[in-house]
C-alpha cells in the first residue's frame, strides 16, 4: 500500500512516539519518579492516538462512495475526539497516581540522568509537534494539526518535569515530585478537553468563522456586478474538503445558460482561491424590484429604482437566510 504525504508524516510521528515512550520508561525505572511516570503515561496516549490518527488519515483520503456521498473526511473529527478522551483519561490516571504518592514513601534516584533523558524527549517532541502542525496546515489536515498540538503539550509537560526534577535534586524535597505531578495532570486534562471540544464542534458542524471569512473575502475581492446579492452562506468541512451552500441573486431575465455560467464562475473562483477541493451547491434567486437600489448592473433595461448603495458582504449578513432589501438601514 502506497502512503500519501499526510500518512507518511503521521507514520513518522508514530515511530518517534514509540521511541520516546521507551526512553521515558527507562528514565522512570532509573528514578522511580511519579513526575516522570506521569510524563511517560501521556506518551502511551501519544502512541494510541497516533495509531488511530494514522488510520483516520488513511480513511479520510478514500474517495466518495454510495454509502458516504460526502466522503470520509468526518473521521478526522472523530479521531481528534478519541485522542482528547485518551488524553483526559491519562490526566486522570496521573492525578490518581500523584495523590497516592503523597501517602507512600518513594525514594528517588538518578535524578540527573532521568532529567537529561526527559529533556531530550521534550526537545524531540516539540520539534516533531511543530513539524506536524506545519504539514497539517499544508495538507489542511486537522488530525495532523491536533496531533502536533498534543506533542507540543507533551513537550511542555516534559520541560516542567525536568524543572521539577532539578528543584527536587537541589532541595531534597521529595514530596514536590507528587505535587508537580498534580499540576502536570491538570495541564494534560486541559489539553484533552480542548481536543474533545474541537471534535464535538466539527461533528456538530459548528460554524467555522475563520473559513467563512476567508471565502467571503475571496468573493468580495472578485465580486461581479451580476452577482447582485448573496445570502444563506453555509460551509462544512469534511477532512480537507469544503462543502459550500449559498443563495446567489442574479438578474431575473438571465437565461438558464447564463445562470449556469454565473454559478460556475462562483464555484471555479472558490475552488481556485482556496487551493483545496471544494464542492458548492448554489441556489440561484431572481432579482426583485426591491434589489434595484443596490444592484450594480449598469446597463439594466428593467431597472425600477436608481442605484443608491452597495451592500457590503460580511459574515453577519451572508450567513442569514434572508434577502437584503435595503442597503441603508441594513434590514434583512
Secondary structure, 3 states (H helix, E strand, C coil): CCCCHHHHHHHHHHHHHHHHHHHHHHHHHHHCCHHHHHHHHHHHHHHHHHHHHHHHHHHHCCCCECCECCCCCCHHHHHHHHHHHHHHHHHHHHHHHHHHHHCCCCCCCCHHHHHHHHHHHHHHHHHHHHHHHHHHHHHCCHHHHHHHHHHHHHHHHHHHHHHHHHHHHHHCCCHHHHHHHHHHHHHHHHHHHHHHHHHHHHHCCCCCHHHHHHHHHHHHHCCCCCCCEEEEEEEEEECCEEEEEEEEEECCCCCHHHHHHHHHHHHHHHHHHHCCCEEEEEEEEECCHHHHHHCCCCCCCCCCCCCCCCCCCCHHHHCCCCCCCECCCCEC
